[in-house]
Amino acid sequence: MRRSTCLKILLTAAALSAASMAVAAPVCTNQPQGKWLTQAQMKAKIARMGYRDIKVFQVSGSCYEIYAHTKDGKRAEVYFNPVSGAIVQNNID
């Protein structure tokens, strides 16, 4: 294989690897799912925090993850500790 072809393959693999790490969910807990708040409990807690128009509510790794709007109307992607309900990561547009 030519050297330039090998270099292109390595650079492409490195770029794809870096991109996949950038979108990985944070580690929110090491507790088993049996100790997590139920989805209904978590949704109620999220609503009390002021998030509204929840488009997505899902388990992402060891987190509860939502896509919603803040009380100010800004779009938010938020990761929560599913045991305590605390915000672990908050990405607001």
N, CA, C and O atoms as CSV, one atom per row, in Angstrom:
chain,resi,resn,atom,element,x,y,z
A,1,MET,N,N,0.856,-1.171,0.000
A,1,MET,CA,C,0.000,0.000,0.000
A,1,MET,C,C,0.902,1.235,0.000
A,1,MET,O,O,1.930,1.269,0.678
A,2,ARG,N,N,0.518,2.201,-0.738
A,2,ARG,CA,C,1.301,3.424,-0.820
A,2,ARG,C,C,1.239,4.190,0.496
A,2,ARG,O,O,0.258,4.116,1.235
A,3,ARG,N,N,2.287,4.908,0.762
A,3,ARG,CA,C,2.397,5.664,2.011
A,3,ARG,C,C,1.289,6.704,2.142
A,3,ARG,O,O,0.739,6.875,3.230
A,4,SER,N,N,0.951,7.400,1.061
A,4,SER,CA,C,-0.097,8.433,1.122
A,4,SER,C,C,-1.462,7.819,1.408
A,4,SER,O,O,-2.280,8.429,2.097
A,5,THR,N,N,-1.718,6.617,0.885
A,5,THR,CA,C,-2.988,5.936,1.152
A,5,THR,C,C,-3.077,5.536,2.620
A,5,THR,O,O,-4.121,5.704,3.249
A,6,CYS,N,N,-1.985,5.010,3.163
A,6,CYS,CA,C,-1.962,4.646,4.589
A,6,CYS,C,C,-2.198,5.869,5.468
A,6,CYS,O,O,-2.937,5.807,6.451
A,7,LEU,N,N,-1.571,6.962,5.108
A,7,LEU,CA,C,-1.726,8.186,5.895
A,7,LEU,C,C,-3.174,8.670,5.866
A,7,LEU,O,O,-3.706,9.088,6.894
A,8,LYS,N,N,-3.812,8.618,4.705
A,8,LYS,CA,C,-5.215,9.036,4.590
A,8,LYS,C,C,-6.117,8.156,5.451
A,8,LYS,O,O,-7.024,8.648,6.122
A,9,ILE,N,N,-5.859,6.866,5.424
A,9,ILE,CA,C,-6.660,5.936,6.226
A,9,ILE,C,C,-6.479,6.223,7.714
A,9,ILE,O,O,-7.459,6.253,8.460
A,10,LEU,N,N,-5.261,6.431,8.147
A,10,LEU,CA,C,-5.004,6.723,9.558
A,10,LEU,C,C,-5.640,8.038,9.991
A,10,LEU,O,O,-6.211,8.123,11.079
A,11,LEU,N,N,-5.547,9.061,9.152
A,11,LEU,CA,C,-6.153,10.353,9.490
A,11,LEU,C,C,-7.673,10.249,9.558
A,11,LEU,O,O,-8.296,10.847,10.435
A,12,THR,N,N,-8.263,9.506,8.653
A,12,THR,CA,C,-9.714,9.314,8.668
A,12,THR,C,C,-10.144,8.566,9.925
A,12,THR,O,O,-11.123,8.944,10.569
A,13,ALA,N,N,-9.426,7.516,10.273
A,13,ALA,CA,C,-9.751,6.754,11.479
A,13,ALA,C,C,-9.621,7.615,12.727
A,13,ALA,O,O,-10.452,7.527,13.631
A,14,ALA,N,N,-8.590,8.443,12.784
A,14,ALA,CA,C,-8.400,9.326,13.940
A,14,ALA,C,C,-9.524,10.340,14.044
A,14,ALA,O,O,-10.009,10.617,15.141
A,15,ALA,N,N,-9.942,10.895,12.919
A,15,ALA,CA,C,-11.031,11.882,12.923
A,15,ALA,C,C,-12.337,11.247,13.370
A,15,ALA,O,O,-13.077,11.844,14.152
A,16,LEU,N,N,-12.632,10.050,12.889
A,16,LEU,CA,C,-13.864,9.364,13.290
A,16,LEU,C,C,-13.839,9.004,14.770
A,16,LEU,O,O,-14.859,9.102,15.452
A,17,SER,N,N,-12.703,8.597,15.257
A,17,SER,CA,C,-12.574,8.264,16.670
A,17,SER,C,C,-12.792,9.489,17.543
A,17,SER,O,O,-13.491,9.411,18.554
A,18,ALA,N,N,-12.212,10.605,17.171
A,18,ALA,CA,C,-12.378,11.839,17.941
A,18,ALA,C,C,-13.822,12.307,17.912
A,18,ALA,O,O,-14.334,12.792,18.921
A,19,ALA,N,N,-14.484,12.168,16.774
A,19,ALA,CA,C,-15.885,12.588,16.666
A,19,ALA,C,C,-16.783,11.731,17.541
A,19,ALA,O,O,-17.710,12.246,18.166
A,20,SER,N,N,-16.525,10.434,17.595
A,20,SER,CA,C,-17.373,9.572,18.411
A,20,SER,C,C,-17.159,9.832,19.897
A,20,SER,O,O,-18.101,9.691,20.677
A,21,MET,N,N,-15.954,10.205,20.314
A,21,MET,CA,C,-15.709,10.511,21.722
A,21,MET,C,C,-16.388,11.819,22.116
A,21,MET,O,O,-16.772,11.979,23.275
A,22,ALA,N,N,-16.541,12.739,21.203
A,22,ALA,CA,C,-17.133,14.037,21.513
A,22,ALA,C,C,-18.611,13.919,21.837
A,22,ALA,O,O,-19.137,14.756,22.570
A,23,VAL,N,N,-19.300,12.911,21.319
A,23,VAL,CA,C,-20.727,12.785,21.547
A,23,VAL,C,C,-21.062,11.737,22.603
A,23,VAL,O,O,-22.239,11.454,22.825
A,24,ALA,N,N,-20.086,11.169,23.242
A,24,ALA,CA,C,-20.327,10.165,24.265
A,24,ALA,C,C,-20.963,10.809,25.498
A,24,ALA,O,O,-20.626,11.928,25.884
A,25,ALA,N,N,-21.884,10.073,26.096
A,25,ALA,CA,C,-22.554,10.559,27.300
A,25,ALA,C,C,-21.574,10.555,28.470
A,25,ALA,O,O,-20.680,9.712,28.530
A,26,PRO,N,N,-21.740,11.490,29.394
A,26,PRO,CA,C,-20.886,11.483,30.588
A,26,PRO,C,C,-21.248,10.299,31.490
A,26,PRO,O,O,-22.299,9.680,31.322
A,27,VAL,N,N,-20.389,9.999,32.424
A,27,VAL,CA,C,-20.694,8.978,33.425
A,27,VAL,C,C,-21.456,9.681,34.545
A,27,VAL,O,O,-20.929,10.593,35.183
A,28,CYS,N,N,-22.679,9.260,34.779
A,28,CYS,CA,C,-23.533,9.932,35.769
A,28,CYS,C,C,-23.616,9.187,37.091
A,28,CYS,O,O,-23.775,9.809,38.141
A,29,THR,N,N,-23.510,7.865,37.054
A,29,THR,CA,C,-23.590,7.071,38.275
A,29,THR,C,C,-22.978,5.701,38.027
A,29,THR,O,O,-22.839,5.263,36.885
A,30,ASN,N,N,-22.622,5.044,39.097
A,30,ASN,CA,C,-22.192,3.652,38.994
A,30,ASN,C,C,-23.172,2.737,39.720
A,30,ASN,O,O,-22.904,1.550,39.902
A,31,GLN,N,N,-24.303,3.292,40.131
A,31,GLN,CA,C,-25.335,2.535,40.837
A,31,GLN,C,C,-26.153,1.700,39.845
A,31,GLN,O,O,-26.349,2.125,38.706
A,32,PRO,N,N,-26.630,0.526,40.256
A,32,PRO,CA,C,-27.466,-0.295,39.374
A,32,PRO,C,C,-28.811,0.387,39.115
A,32,PRO,O,O,-29.271,1.199,39.917
A,33,GLN,N,N,-29.430,0.048,37.992
A,33,GLN,CA,C,-30.693,0.694,37.619
A,33,GLN,C,C,-31.797,0.494,38.657
A,33,GLN,O,O,-32.743,1.279,38.706
A,34,GLY,N,N,-31.691,-0.524,39.470
A,34,GLY,CA,C,-32.670,-0.747,40.528
A,34,GLY,C,C,-32.702,0.376,41.562
A,34,GLY,O,O,-33.689,0.526,42.281
A,35,LYS,N,N,-31.640,1.156,41.641
A,35,LYS,CA,C,-31.568,2.269,42.595
A,35,LYS,C,C,-31.902,3.615,41.945
A,35,LYS,O,O,-31.925,4.641,42.625
A,36,TRP,N,N,-32.158,3.615,40.649
A,36,TRP,CA,C,-32.466,4.857,39.927
A,36,TRP,C,C,-33.874,5.333,40.252
A,36,TRP,O,O,-34.748,4.535,40.594
A,37,LEU,N,N,-34.085,6.639,40.143
A,37,LEU,CA,C,-35.441,7.178,40.191
A,37,LEU,C,C,-36.208,6.614,39.003
A,37,LEU,O,O,-35.626,6.376,37.945
A,38,THR,N,N,-37.504,6.400,39.170
A,38,THR,CA,C,-38.286,5.938,38.030
A,38,THR,C,C,-38.369,7.063,36.999
A,38,THR,O,O,-38.107,8.223,37.315
A,39,GLN,N,N,-38.729,6.717,35.782
A,39,GLN,CA,C,-38.849,7.750,34.757
A,39,GLN,C,C,-39.917,8.766,35.147
A,39,GLN,O,O,-39.752,9.959,34.889
A,40,ALA,N,N,-40.998,8.320,35.758
A,40,ALA,CA,C,-42.060,9.249,36.185
A,40,ALA,C,C,-41.535,10.202,37.260
A,40,ALA,O,O,-41.806,11.401,37.207
A,41,GLN,N,N,-40.788,9.681,38.233
A,41,GLN,CA,C,-40.203,10.537,39.277
A,41,GLN,C,C,-39.234,11.544,38.670
A,41,GLN,O,O,-39.226,12.717,39.044
A,42,MET,N,N,-38.414,11.071,37.727
A,42,MET,CA,C,-37.424,11.948,37.109
A,42,MET,C,C,-38.098,13.018,36.264
A,42,MET,O,O,-37.680,14.176,36.292
A,43,LYS,N,N,-39.133,12.651,35.514
A,43,LYS,CA,C,-39.850,13.644,34.697
A,43,LYS,C,C,-40.469,14.718,35.580
A,43,LYS,O,O,-40.450,15.895,35.220
A,44,ALA,N,N,-41.015,14.337,36.728
A,44,ALA,CA,C,-41.600,15.310,37.656
A,44,ALA,C,C,-40.523,16.243,38.201
A,44,ALA,O,O,-40.741,17.450,38.303
A,45,LYS,N,N,-39.374,15.696,38.546
A,45,LYS,CA,C,-38.258,16.502,39.055
A,45,LYS,C,C,-37.769,17.478,37.989
A,45,LYS,O,O,-37.484,18.638,38.285
A,46,ILE,N,N,-37.674,17.003,36.749
A,46,ILE,CA,C,-37.239,17.850,35.639
A,46,ILE,C,C,-38.218,19.006,35.433
A,46,ILE,O,O,-37.804,20.142,35.203
A,47,ALA,N,N,-39.497,18.714,35.514
A,47,ALA,CA,C,-40.511,19.763,35.366
A,47,ALA,C,C,-40.387,20.801,36.482
A,47,ALA,O,O,-40.532,21.996,36.225
A,48,ARG,N,N,-40.121,20.364,37.718
A,48,ARG,CA,C,-39.935,21.304,38.834
A,48,ARG,C,C,-38.700,22.183,38.631
A,48,ARG,O,O,-38.643,23.305,39.136
A,49,MET,N,N,-37.713,21.671,37.891
A,49,MET,CA,C,-36.511,22.456,37.586
A,49,MET,C,C,-36.777,23.526,36.531
A,49,MET,O,O,-35.944,24.404,36.308
A,50,GLY,N,N,-37.937,23.452,35.884
A,50,GLY,CA,C,-38.295,24.479,34.903
A,50,GLY,C,C,-38.132,24.082,33.452
A,50,GLY,O,O,-38.368,24.901,32.564
A,51,TYR,N,N,-37.730,22.838,33.185
A,51,TYR,CA,C,-37.621,22.395,31.801
A,51,TYR,C,C,-39.013,22.080,31.272
A,51,TYR,O,O,-39.862,21.553,31.991
A,52,ARG,N,N,-39.232,22.412,30.004
A,52,ARG,CA,C,-40.549,22.178,29.402
A,52,ARG,C,C,-40.382,21.702,27.969
A,52,ARG,O,O,-39.276,21.699,27.430
A,53,ASP,N,N,-41.471,21.308,27.367
A,53,ASP,CA,C,-41.472,20.823,25.979
A,53,ASP,C,C,-40.420,19.739,25.778
A,53,ASP,O,O,-39.615,19.813,24.851
A,54,ILE,N,N,-40.429,18.740,26.642
A,54,ILE,CA,C,-39.438,17.668,26.545
A,54,ILE,C,C,-39.704,16.865,25.278
A,54,ILE,O,O,-40.747,16.226,25.136
A,55,LYS,N,N,-38.740,16.910,24.359
A,55,LYS,CA,C,-38.874,16.198,23.084
A,55,LYS,C,C,-38.369,14.764,23.211
A,55,LYS,O,O,-38.955,13.841,22.645
A,56,VAL,N,N,-37.285,14.585,23.951
A,56,VAL,CA,C,-36.679,13.258,24.120
A,56,VAL,C,C,-36.381,13.070,25.597
A,56,VAL,O,O,-35.847,13.963,26.255
A,57,PHE,N,N,-36.729,11.907,26.107
A,57,PHE,CA,C,-36.353,11.489,27.454
A,57,PHE,C,C,-35.858,10.068,27.303
A,57,PHE,O,O,-36.630,9.174,26.958
A,58,GLN,N,N,-34.577,9.847,27.559
A,58,GLN,CA,C,-34.021,8.522,27.323
A,58,GLN,C,C,-32.909,8.198,28.312
A,58,GLN,O,O,-32.361,9.077,28.977
A,59,VAL,N,N,-32.595,6.911,28.385
A,59,VAL,CA,C,-31.425,6.460,29.137
A,59,VAL,C,C,-30.250,6.519,28.171
A,59,VAL,O,O,-30.305,5.954,27.078
A,60,SER,N,N,-29.204,7.196,28.574
A,60,SER,CA,C,-27.998,7.314,27.758
A,60,SER,C,C,-26.814,6.911,28.620
A,60,SER,O,O,-26.349,7.692,29.451
A,61,GLY,N,N,-26.329,5.697,28.424
A,61,GLY,CA,C,-25.256,5.182,29.273
A,61,GLY,C,C,-25.739,5.041,30.699
A,61,GLY,O,O,-26.663,4.275,30.971
A,62,SER,N,N,-25.121,5.776,31.614
A,62,SER,CA,C,-25.519,5.726,33.023
A,62,SER,C,C,-26.273,6.988,33.424
A,62,SER,O,O,-26.261,7.376,34.592
A,63,CYS,N,N,-26.930,7.630,32.460
A,63,CYS,CA,C,-27.623,8.901,32.688
A,63,CYS,C,C,-29.061,8.856,32.176
A,63,CYS,O,O,-29.416,8.038,31.327
A,64,TYR,N,N,-29.867,9.750,32.713
A,64,TYR,CA,C,-31.103,10.132,32.044
A,64,TYR,C,C,-30.734,11.350,31.204
A,64,TYR,O,O,-30.055,12.258,31.683
A,65,GLU,N,N,-31.178,11.367,29.961
A,65,GLU,CA,C,-30.863,12.471,29.049
A,65,GLU,C,C,-32.159,13.035,28.497
A,65,GLU,O,O,-33.078,12.290,28.156
A,66,ILE,N,N,-32.226,14.356,28.411
A,66,ILE,CA,C,-33.402,14.994,27.807
A,66,ILE,C,C,-32.963,16.008,26.761
A,66,ILE,O,O,-31.856,16.546,26.797
A,67,TYR,N,N,-33.870,16.243,25.837
A,67,TYR,CA,C,-33.807,17.378,24.924
A,67,TYR,C,C,-35.081,18.145,25.212
A,67,TYR,O,O,-36.176,17.603,25.057
A,68,ALA,N,N,-34.961,19.393,25.629
A,68,ALA,CA,C,-36.113,20.173,26.052
A,68,ALA,C,C,-35.811,21.654,25.901
A,68,ALA,O,O,-34.825,22.043,25.276
A,69,HIS,N,N,-36.676,22.473,26.484
A,69,HIS,CA,C,-36.463,23.922,26.523
A,69,HIS,C,C,-36.365,24.367,27.977
A,69,HIS,O,O,-37.044,23.834,28.854
A,70,THR,N,N,-35.506,25.355,28.211
A,70,THR,CA,C,-35.396,25.927,29.547
A,70,THR,C,C,-36.605,26.823,29.794
A,70,THR,O,O,-37.407,27.058,28.889
A,71,LYS,N,N,-36.731,27.319,31.019
A,71,LYS,CA,C,-37.837,28.238,31.306
A,71,LYS,C,C,-37.709,29.534,30.521
A,71,LYS,O,O,-38.689,30.261,30.358
A,72,ASP,N,N,-36.481,29.834,30.022
A,72,ASP,CA,C,-36.244,31.011,29.184
A,72,ASP,C,C,-36.488,30.736,27.708
A,72,ASP,O,O,-36.336,31.634,26.880
A,73,GLY,N,N,-36.867,29.498,27.365
A,73,GLY,CA,C,-37.160,29.144,25.983
A,73,GLY,C,C,-35.960,28.697,25.167
A,73,GLY,O,O,-36.072,28.506,23.957
A,74,LYS,N,N,-34.811,28.529,25.814
A,74,LYS,CA,C,-33.615,28.083,25.093
A,74,LYS,C,C,-33.610,26.559,24.994
A,74,LYS,O,O,-34.076,25.863,25.896
A,75,ARG,N,N,-33.071,26.051,23.873
A,75,ARG,CA,C,-32.969,24.607,23.698
A,75,ARG,C,C,-31.873,24.061,24.605
A,75,ARG,O,O,-30.819,24.674,24.773
A,76,ALA,N,N,-32.146,22.891,25.189
A,76,ALA,CA,C,-31.188,22.303,26.123
A,76,ALA,C,C,-31.085,20.799,25.921
A,76,ALA,O,O,-32.076,20.116,25.663
A,77,GLU,N,N,-29.864,20.306,26.044
A,77,GLU,CA,C,-29.582,18.878,26.123
A,77,GLU,C,C,-28.979,18.695,27.511
A,77,GLU,O,O,-27.926,19.255,27.814
A,78,VAL,N,N,-29.642,17.917,28.344
A,78,VAL,CA,C,-29.229,17.822,29.744
A,78,VAL,C,C,-29.089,16.354,30.149
A,78,VAL,O,O,-29.941,15.519,29.845
A,79,TYR,N,N,-27.983,16.069,30.846
A,79,TYR,CA,C,-27.734,14.739,31.396
A,79,TYR,C,C,-27.907,14.819,32.907
A,79,TYR,O,O,-27.366,15.716,33.553
A,80,PHE,N,N,-28.659,13.880,33.465
A,80,PHE,CA,C,-28.955,13.855,34.895
A,80,PHE,C,C,-28.421,12.584,35.543
A,80,PHE,O,O,-28.398,11.520,34.924
A,81,ASN,N,N,-27.991,12.708,36.800
A,81,ASN,CA,C,-27.685,11.545,37.617
A,81,ASN,C,C,-29.028,10.892,37.913
A,81,ASN,O,O,-29.893,11.536,38.506
A,82,PRO,N,N,-29.232,9.641,37.521
A,82,PRO,CA,C,-30.548,9.014,37.685
A,82,PRO,C,C,-30.861,8.585,39.113
A,82,PRO,O,O,-31.989,8.183,39.398
A,83,VAL,N,N,-29.895,8.660,40.004
A,83,VAL,CA,C,-30.128,8.306,41.408
A,83,VAL,C,C,-30.556,9.541,42.195
A,83,VAL,O,O,-31.529,9.493,42.947
A,84,SER,N,N,-29.834,10.642,42.023
A,84,SER,CA,C,-30.128,11.868,42.775
A,84,SER,C,C,-30.974,12.875,41.988
A,84,SER,O,O,-31.633,13.732,42.577
A,85,GLY,N,N,-30.950,12.768,40.665
A,85,GLY,CA,C,-31.645,13.744,39.837
A,85,GLY,C,C,-30.828,14.990,39.572
A,85,GLY,O,O,-31.322,15.916,38.928
A,86,ALA,N,N,-29.592,15.045,40.048
A,86,ALA,CA,C,-28.743,16.208,39.859
A,86,ALA,C,C,-28.283,16.327,38.407
A,86,ALA,O,O,-28.089,15.320,37.726
A,87,ILE,N,N,-28.111,17.559,37.941
A,87,ILE,CA,C,-27.597,17.800,36.598
A,87,ILE,C,C,-26.114,17.473,36.578
A,87,ILE,O,O,-25.357,17.947,37.425
A,88,VAL,N,N,-25.700,16.663,35.612
A,88,VAL,CA,C,-24.289,16.302,35.446
A,88,VAL,C,C,-23.675,17.128,34.323
A,88,VAL,O,O,-22.537,17.587,34.427
A,89,GLN,N,N,-24.433,17.310,33.258
A,89,GLN,CA,C,-23.960,18.111,32.128
A,89,GLN,C,C,-25.149,18.814,31.503
A,89,GLN,O,O,-26.209,18.215,31.321
A,90,ASN,N,N,-24.972,20.078,31.177
A,90,ASN,CA,C,-26.052,20.904,30.646
A,90,ASN,C,C,-25.538,21.664,29.427
A,90,ASN,O,O,-24.672,22.529,29.556
A,91,ASN,N,N,-26.055,21.355,28.268
A,91,ASN,CA,C,-25.676,22.032,27.025
A,91,ASN,C,C,-26.868,22.858,26.560
A,91,ASN,O,O,-27.890,22.311,26.143
A,92,ILE,N,N,-26.728,24.167,26.633
A,92,ILE,CA,C,-27.827,25.074,26.266
A,92,ILE,C,C,-27.423,25.867,25.025
A,92,ILE,O,O,-26.323,26.413,24.945
A,93,ASP,N,N,-28.347,25.915,24.054
A,93,ASP,CA,C,-28.110,26.711,22.838
A,93,ASP,C,C,-28.476,28.143,23.057
A,93,ASP,O,O,-28.344,28.961,22.146
